[in-house]
Amino acid sequence: MAARPEWWMLTFPMAGGQAGIAQFAESVGWDGMVFADTQNLAADVYGSLCLAAAATETLQLGTGVTNPVTRHPAVTAAAIATVQVVSGGRAVLGIGRGDSSLAHLGRAPETPAAFERYVTVVQQYLRGEVADLGDGIKSRGEWIGAGGEAKVPVDVAATGPKVIGIGARCAERITFAVGAEPERVASAIATARRAREDAGLDPMTLSLGVYVNVVAHPDLAQARALVRGGLGSFAHFSGMPGALSADLPDAATYEQLGASYDLDGHGKAEAGHQAVMPDEFVDRFGVVGPSAECVRRLQALVDLGIERIVVIGGSRDADSAELIAANRRLMDEVAPHVVGRENG
């Protein structure tokens, strides 16, 4: 029997507003919600997740995503383990090298080597093991899992091959941030499975997801306008130093995004870097337009083996009523028609 993919929503936590957002998401059929961890732009992510957990019953909840710099790995493990207890086992730790959270502190994303070390140590804490902090220092989160809670799964957000490899070796899940073009997603999947197999692990036990900028709207121009802010934020990952975008079809656009990214306009349609993103690029990197076209584009990703679609629904400065309508359209007219692959 075919299994439907999971549908997750990415949002920015708002102090005092998390419970209502989470209740709404659960009521209209979302499977999960991730809150961005970006302290200069949004409220605290772990407090927000606990409030959302207390207000819901089935909605899975995670960070989308945290980073390896602003918190010690023991603090990160304790924070997400708290969400796991409060939610009754619905927590996921989403983590990447860091973007706006670090940029607002004058920091670049963490190096791949340091990132892998961080994820490894967090996993030791989450498994209830003694963590090796280096220099002979051993540490353990004595209370984590003591109540019989399932281990919190770690989900690495990955764009380039080095971080994809880290996720494949060190995590239970990978969620790719490479846009919606099937060829690029297929390449990322192949890289992950190869790296997991090389590490002596079963490649088919790695859960695969995608971050995708999606706006379902009968007016293509309006869909593009609504999606542009969030799309620029995710597309610029491919233009960061070391992203290896030179061989990609949109290499020139990624390079320009990396060079001109407007941090003050992070997630906004009015950002200065929007000028380097032509409509054709928006259409390829994201999924925009009438519901039937969104079904076609998203089904192509699920057919590759994607199990989880994390939707970045629009710009931070977009009209909220339009975004709510687009999300409703996504759940009513798109999600029911995107089906998973046959089991077996």
C-alpha positions in Angstrom: 0.0 0.0 0.0 1.3 3.5 -0.8 2.2 5.7 2.2 1.5 9.4 2.0 4.4 11.7 2.6 4.4 13.7 5.8 3.6 17.4 5.5 5.5 19.8 7.8 5.2 23.6 8.1 8.1 25.9 8.8 7.4 29.1 10.8 9.1 31.7 12.9 8.2 31.5 16.6 6.3 34.5 18.0 6.3 35.2 21.7 2.8 34.3 22.9 1.5 33.0 19.6 2.9 29.5 19.3 -0.1 27.6 20.8 -2.6 29.1 18.4 -0.4 28.5 15.3 0.3 24.9 16.3 -3.4 24.2 17.1 -4.4 25.6 13.7 -1.8 23.5 11.9 -2.9 20.3 13.6 -6.6 21.1 12.9 -6.1 21.4 9.1 -4.0 18.3 8.7 -0.3 19.2 9.0 1.8 16.3 10.4 4.5 18.5 11.8 5.8 22.0 12.5 9.3 23.3 12.8 10.2 26.6 14.3 13.2 28.6 13.1 16.0 29.1 15.7 17.1 32.7 14.9 17.4 34.7 18.1 17.6 38.2 16.5 14.5 37.7 14.4 12.2 35.5 16.5 11.3 34.3 20.0 13.1 31.4 21.7 12.6 28.2 19.8 12.6 25.7 22.7 10.1 27.6 24.9 8.0 28.0 21.8 8.1 24.3 21.1 7.0 23.5 24.6 4.1 25.8 24.4 3.1 24.3 21.1 3.4 20.8 22.5 1.1 21.6 25.4 -1.5 22.9 23.0 -1.5 19.9 20.6 -1.9 16.1 20.7 -0.5 14.7 17.5 1.5 17.4 15.8 5.2 16.5 15.5 7.5 19.4 16.6 11.0 20.4 15.9 13.7 23.0 15.3 14.0 24.2 11.8 16.8 24.5 12.3 19.1 25.1 15.3 22.9 25.5 14.9 26.1 24.2 16.5 27.4 27.5 17.9 25.0 29.4 20.1 24.5 26.5 22.5 26.7 23.8 24.1 25.7 20.4 22.8 24.6 19.4 26.3 22.3 22.4 26.4 20.8 21.5 23.0 20.3 17.9 24.0 18.6 18.9 27.3 16.4 21.5 25.5 15.1 19.1 22.8 14.8 16.3 25.4 12.5 18.6 27.4 10.3 19.1 24.3 10.2 15.3 23.9 8.9 14.8 27.5 6.4 17.6 27.3 5.1 16.5 23.9 4.9 12.8 24.7 7.5 11.8 22.2 6.8 14.1 19.3 10.1 16.0 19.2 12.7 16.2 16.4 16.1 18.0 16.5 16.6 19.8 13.2 20.1 21.1 12.9 22.3 22.8 10.3 25.6 24.7 10.1 23.9 28.0 10.9 22.6 30.9 8.9 20.8 34.0 10.1 21.3 33.1 13.8 25.0 33.3 13.3 25.1 36.1 10.7 23.4 38.4 13.1 26.2 37.7 15.6 28.9 38.4 13.0 29.7 34.7 12.6 29.9 32.5 9.5 28.3 29.1 9.4 30.3 26.4 11.3 32.9 24.4 9.5 31.8 20.9 8.3 34.3 19.2 10.6 33.2 21.1 13.7 29.6 20.5 12.7 30.1 16.8 12.5 31.8 16.8 15.9 28.9 18.7 17.4 26.2 16.4 16.0 28.2 13.4 17.2 28.3 14.7 20.8 24.6 15.7 20.8 23.8 12.2 19.6 25.8 10.8 22.5 23.8 12.8 25.0 20.5 11.9 23.4 21.3 8.2 23.4 22.0 8.4 27.1 25.7 7.7 26.6 28.8 9.4 28.1 29.7 12.2 25.8 33.3 12.7 24.9 34.0 16.5 25.0 37.7 16.1 24.3 40.7 16.9 26.5 39.7 13.9 28.7 36.4 15.5 29.7 33.4 13.1 29.9 29.9 14.2 30.4 26.4 12.7 30.5 22.8 14.0 30.6 21.7 11.8 33.5 18.0 12.6 33.2 17.7 12.3 29.4 15.6 9.3 28.6 15.3 8.3 32.2 11.5 8.4 32.0 11.5 5.8 29.2 11.0 8.4 26.4 12.1 7.4 22.9 15.3 8.9 21.7 14.8 12.2 19.9 15.7 11.7 16.2 18.3 14.1 14.7 17.5 15.7 11.3 20.4 17.3 9.5 19.5 20.2 7.1 21.9 19.8 4.2 22.7 21.5 0.9 26.3 20.5 -0.1 27.9 17.1 -0.3 30.0 17.5 2.8 27.0 18.2 5.1 24.9 15.6 3.3 27.6 13.1 4.1 27.6 14.2 7.8 23.9 13.7 8.0 24.1 10.3 6.4 26.7 9.1 8.9 25.5 10.8 12.1 21.8 11.3 12.0 18.5 9.4 11.6 17.1 11.9 9.1 18.3 14.3 6.4 16.2 17.1 5.0 17.7 18.6 1.8 17.7 22.3 1.2 18.4 22.2 -2.5 15.2 23.4 -4.0 12.5 21.5 -5.9 14.2 20.4 -9.2 14.0 16.6 -9.3 17.5 16.1 -10.8 19.2 18.0 -7.9 17.1 16.2 -5.3 17.9 12.8 -6.9 21.6 13.7 -6.8 21.4 14.7 -3.1 19.7 11.4 -2.3 22.3 9.4 -4.1 25.1 11.2 -2.3 23.4 10.5 1.1 22.8 6.9 0.5 26.4 6.3 -0.8 27.8 8.1 2.3 25.7 6.1 4.7 26.6 2.8 3.0 30.3 3.8 3.1 29.9 4.3 6.9 28.7 0.7 7.2 25.0 1.7 7.7 21.9 0.6 5.9 21.2 3.4 3.4 17.5 2.6 3.4 17.2 3.4 7.1 17.9 7.1 6.5 14.7 9.1 6.5 14.7 11.6 3.6 12.9 15.0 3.5 13.0 18.2 1.5 12.6 21.9 2.4 10.5 23.3 -0.4 9.2 26.8 -1.0 5.6 26.2 -2.0 2.7 28.6 -2.7 -0.5 27.2 -4.3 -2.3 30.0 -6.0 -4.4 30.2 -9.3 -2.5 33.3 -10.2 1.1 32.4 -11.0 2.4 36.0 -10.6 0.8 36.3 -7.2 2.2 32.9 -6.2 5.7 34.1 -7.1 5.2 37.4 -5.2 4.2 35.5 -2.1 7.0 32.9 -2.2 10.0 35.1 -3.1 11.1 36.1 0.4 11.5 32.6 1.8 12.8 31.3 -1.5 15.7 33.7 -1.5 16.6 32.6 2.0 16.9 29.0 1.0 18.3 29.5 -2.5 21.2 31.5 -1.1 22.5 28.4 0.8 23.7 27.2 -2.6 25.7 30.4 -3.1 27.6 30.3 0.2 31.3 29.8 0.2 32.1 26.1 -0.4 28.7 25.3 -1.7 30.1 23.9 -4.9 27.4 25.5 -7.1 29.6 26.1 -10.2 28.3 23.0 -12.0 24.6 23.7 -11.2 22.3 24.9 -14.0 21.6 28.2 -12.1 25.2 28.7 -11.0 25.3 32.4 -12.0 22.2 33.1 -9.9 23.5 31.2 -6.9 26.8 33.1 -7.1 25.0 36.4 -7.3 22.8 35.5 -4.3 25.8 34.5 -2.3 27.6 37.8 -3.1 24.6 40.1 -2.6 22.5 38.5 0.1 20.7 41.2 2.1 20.7 40.0 5.7 18.4 42.8 6.8 15.9 41.5 4.3 16.2 37.8 5.4 13.0 36.1 4.4 11.4 39.2 2.9 10.2 39.9 -0.6 11.5 43.4 -0.5 15.1 42.3 0.1 17.8 43.7 -2.2 18.9 40.3 -3.4 15.5 39.7 -5.0 16.8 41.6 -8.1 19.1 38.7 -9.0 16.2 36.1 -9.0 14.3 36.0 -12.3 10.8 34.5 -12.4 12.1 31.5 -14.2 14.5 30.7 -11.4 11.7 31.1 -8.8 9.6 28.6 -10.8 12.4 26.1 -10.9 13.7 26.4 -7.3 10.3 26.6 -5.8 6.8 25.1 -6.4 4.4 27.8 -7.3 1.1 28.3 -9.2 -2.2 26.5 -9.6 -2.8 23.5 -7.3 -2.6 20.9 -10.1 0.9 22.2 -11.0 2.0 22.0 -7.4 0.7 18.4 -7.2 2.7 17.5 -10.3 6.0 19.1 -9.0 5.7 17.6 -5.5 4.8 14.2 -6.7 8.0 14.1 -8.7 10.0 14.5 -5.5 8.0 11.9 -3.6 8.5 9.5 -6.4 12.3 9.8 -5.8 11.8 8.5 -2.2 11.1 11.7 -0.3 9.1 10.9 2.8 8.8 14.4 4.3 7.9 17.7 2.7 8.8 20.8 4.9 6.9 23.7 3.4 8.3 27.2 3.5 5.1 28.9 2.6 5.9 32.5 1.9 7.7 35.7 2.7 8.0 37.2 6.2 6.5 40.4 4.8 3.7 38.8 2.7 0.0 39.5 3.4 -1.0 37.1 6.2 -4.5 36.5 4.8 -3.0 35.5 1.4 -0.6 33.1 3.1 -3.3 31.5 5.2 -5.4 31.0 2.1 -2.5 29.5 0.2 -1.8 27.1 3.1 -5.5 26.1 3.2 -5.3 25.5 -0.6 -2.2 23.4 -0.1 -3.9 21.1 2.5 -7.2 20.9 0.6 -6.2 20.8 -3.0 -2.6 19.6 -3.1 -1.6 17.3 -0.2 -4.4 14.8 -0.7 -3.3 14.1 -4.3 0.5 13.6 -3.6 1.0 9.9 -2.7 4.0 7.9 -1.6 5.6 5.0 -3.3 4.3 1.5 -3.0 5.7 -0.4 0.0 7.8 -3.5 -0.8 
